[in-house]
Amino acid sequence: MDAVCKRVTTLGLDVSVTISQDAGRYLCDFTYYTSLYQSHGRSAFVHVPPLGKPYNADQLGRALRAIIEEMLGVLEQSEDRIHCRHEH
């Protein structure tokens, strides 16, 4: 996730992106830990602030798209490494 955060930060999206070990309270925390359990520890949670506080829909949309694309890239790289290990 460090690589995802650094990459998204360099895109100049004018949105603050940070990594945290705290998903929040109540529903956010429940959602995150349930997804960790269901996926056997391979999960991520992106906390999105309310619209207009402080970012507008366009800013949030561009940031979320960049985060998702970067996370998919990380998954593809890890799957490629797994396939390479199994082929040898």
N, C-alpha and C positions, 0 to 999 in steps of 0.2 A: 504493500500500500504506500510505502514511502516513495517509490518510483512513480506511482500514479499521481500522488499529491504534488511532487516536484514538477512533473511534466505538465499537469494542468495549470499550475501556478505560472509556468513560463509562457503560457499561451496568451497572456495579457487580456484575460476576460473581465477584469475589473470586479472579481468576486473573490472573497477570502475563502481559501480551501485549507483545512487543517485536519490532522489525524488525531483521534481521541480514543481512549479506551472506555469511554462512558457514552452509551447510546442515549442516555437521558433517563427519564422516569416513566413509570407506568406502561403505557402502550408501546412506546419506542423501545424500551428495555425488553419488554415481553416479546415483541416482534423480532428483535435481534437475537435474543437467546433461543427462541423457538426455532428460528432459521438455522442457527448454529447446530442445534440438536438434530434437526431434520436432515441437514446436509453433512452430518458427521464432522463438523468443525470447519467446513469450507463455505464461508458466507461473509458478506459485507453488509454494512448498513450505512446509508447516506442520509444524514439528517438535513432536511431542507427547511429553511426558515419560511414563515408566512410571506405571501406576496406583498411587496411594498415595504417589508420590514427586514432588511434595508434594500433588498434587490427587487427589480421588476421582473415580469414574466419572461421577457427576452433574455435578460441576464441569467436567470435561473435555468432556463431552457438550454442556453448555450453551454453553461457550466455542467449541467447534468449530462448532456450529450457527450461532452469531452471526457467526463469521468467514466461514463459507461464504455465509451470507445477505448479508453486507456485500460480499463479493467478487462475488457475482452481481449485486448492485445496481450496482457499478462497471462491470461488463461491459455491463449493459443501458444505462447512461448513455452509454458509449463507442460502442455500436452505434447508439443513437439519434442521436448526433452524426454518425456516418458516414453514416447514411441521410439526414439533413438536408442534408449536403454534396452528396450525389449527386442529390438532388431539385432543387437550385437550378441 
